[in-house]
Amino acid sequence: MGKEKSKKRKRSAESSEDSSSSSSTDCTREKKKLRKLKKKLRKEQKKTEKALQKKLKKEKKKLKKKRRSKSSSCSRDDAFKKGADEAADIPLELMEKSKAMAPMTKEEWEKRQSIVRRVLDEESGRYRLIKGDGEVLEEIVSRDRHKQINRQATQADGAFFQAQTVYKH
């Protein structure tokens, strides 16, 4: 019986302590609950993303198998229409994301590299040939054209310098 009384005393002491600091513990409890809820939410989101990715992979495999198994009598337009119907179940955002993450094919890379454009360098006043993703190409020109390019570049360089000094004041 003595033990039971001591337990009761401890409980009563705890309850008096709780009443004095109840507001601070309530806040911490609420914060902990919020953290737990956020963790659960993140886990659920990850699960749904993984499920969508698995579904996308399965659909792609089905499409590949169907394309392989189809006879040559079936036209490409029919196969494309059926593939588009099946792909409608998969969200567009997920399809675009997977395409963006896929490596570039050799044909795509060559197509991108084959584009050459002229870009004006404002500081030097020169036009540069830029190939594909940023490679700078040299342009072979005659002696007279080279002098003309240098003159234009010198004038543009002076104009750029003047513009920089005017705006600094």
C-alpha positions in Angstrom: 0.0 0.0 0.0 2.9 2.4 0.7 4.1 2.0 -2.9 0.7 3.0 -4.3 0.6 6.1 -2.2 4.1 7.2 -3.5 2.9 6.7 -7.1 -0.1 8.8 -6.5 2.1 11.5 -5.0 4.4 11.5 -8.0 1.4 11.8 -10.4 0.0 14.7 -8.5 3.4 16.4 -8.5 3.6 15.9 -12.3 0.2 17.3 -12.9 1.1 20.5 -11.0 4.3 20.9 -13.1 2.3 20.3 -16.3 -0.2 23.0 -15.4 2.5 25.6 -15.0 4.3 24.9 -18.2 1.4 23.6 -20.3 1.5 26.3 -22.9 5.1 25.7 -23.8 4.6 21.9 -24.0 1.5 22.3 -26.1 3.4 24.3 -28.7 6.2 21.7 -28.8 3.6 18.9 -29.1 1.9 20.7 -32.0 5.2 21.2 -33.7 6.1 17.6 -33.4 2.7 16.6 -34.8 3.2 19.0 -37.7 6.6 17.5 -38.5 5.2 14.0 -38.4 2.4 15.0 -40.7 4.8 16.6 -43.1 7.0 13.5 -43.2 3.9 11.3 -43.9 2.9 13.7 -46.7 6.4 13.5 -48.3 6.4 9.7 -48.1 3.0 9.5 -49.8 4.1 11.9 -52.5 7.2 9.8 -53.2 5.1 6.7 -53.3 2.7 8.2 -55.8 5.6 9.4 -58.0 7.2 6.0 -57.9 3.9 4.4 -58.8 3.5 6.7 -61.8 7.0 6.0 -63.0 6.4 2.3 -62.7 3.2 2.7 -64.7 5.0 4.7 -67.3 7.6 2.0 -67.7 5.0 -0.7 -68.0 3.1 1.3 -70.6 6.3 1.8 -72.6 7.1 -1.9 -72.5 3.6 -2.7 -73.7 3.9 -0.3 -76.5 7.2 -1.7 -77.6 5.9 -5.3 -77.5 2.8 -4.3 -79.5 5.0 -2.6 -82.1 7.2 -5.6 -82.4 4.3 -8.1 -82.6 2.3 -6.1 -85.1 2.3 -7.4 -88.6 3.6 -5.3 -91.5 0.1 -5.0 -92.9 -0.8 -2.5 -90.1 -0.1 1.1 -91.1 2.0 3.5 -89.0 -0.9 5.9 -88.6 -3.0 3.3 -87.0 -0.2 2.3 -84.6 0.4 5.9 -83.7 -3.3 6.5 -83.0 -3.5 3.5 -80.7 -0.2 4.5 -79.0 -1.6 8.0 -78.4 -4.7 6.6 -76.8 -2.8 4.4 -74.4 -0.3 7.2 -73.6 -3.3 9.5 -72.7 -3.5 7.6 -69.4 0.0 8.7 -68.5 0.3 12.4 -67.3 2.0 14.7 -69.8 4.2 16.2 -67.2 5.7 12.8 -66.4 6.3 12.0 -70.1 8.0 15.4 -70.7 10.2 14.9 -67.6 11.3 11.5 -68.7 12.1 12.8 -72.2 14.2 15.6 -70.7 16.2 13.2 -68.6 16.9 10.8 -71.5 20.3 11.1 -73.2 20.5 12.8 -76.6 20.7 10.6 -79.6 23.6 11.0 -82.1 21.2 12.5 -84.7 19.9 15.1 -82.3 23.4 16.0 -81.3 24.5 16.4 -84.9 21.5 18.4 -85.7 22.2 20.8 -82.8 25.9 21.1 -83.7 25.2 21.8 -87.3 23.6 25.1 -86.5 26.0 28.0 -86.9 25.0 31.5 -85.9 26.6 35.0 -85.9 26.6 36.6 -82.4 27.7 40.2 -81.7 30.2 40.6 -78.9 29.3 44.1 -77.5 32.6 44.6 -75.8 34.8 44.0 -78.8 32.3 44.9 -81.5 33.1 41.7 -83.4 30.7 39.2 -84.8 31.6 35.7 -83.8 30.5 32.4 -85.4 29.1 30.2 -82.7 28.5 26.5 -83.5 25.9 24.4 -81.6 26.2 24.7 -77.9 28.9 27.5 -77.8 32.0 26.5 -79.7 33.5 29.5 -81.4 34.6 29.1 -85.0 37.1 31.0 -87.0 36.1 32.6 -90.2 38.5 32.7 -93.1 38.4 36.1 -94.8 40.5 38.1 -97.2 43.1 40.6 -96.1 40.9 43.6 -97.0 37.9 42.1 -95.2 40.1 41.4 -92.1 41.2 45.1 -92.0 37.6 46.2 -92.3 36.6 43.9 -89.5 39.4 45.3 -87.2 38.3 48.9 -88.0 34.7 48.1 -87.1 35.8 46.3 -83.9 38.0 49.2 -82.9 35.1 51.7 -83.4 32.7 49.5 -81.5 35.2 49.0 -78.7 35.6 52.8 -78.3 31.9 53.3 -78.3 31.5 50.6 -75.6 34.2 52.2 -73.5 32.6 55.6 -73.9 29.2 54.2 -72.8 30.8 52.6 -69.7 32.6 55.8 -68.6 29.5 58.0 -69.2 27.2 55.8 -67.0 29.7 55.6 -64.2 29.4 59.3 -63.3 
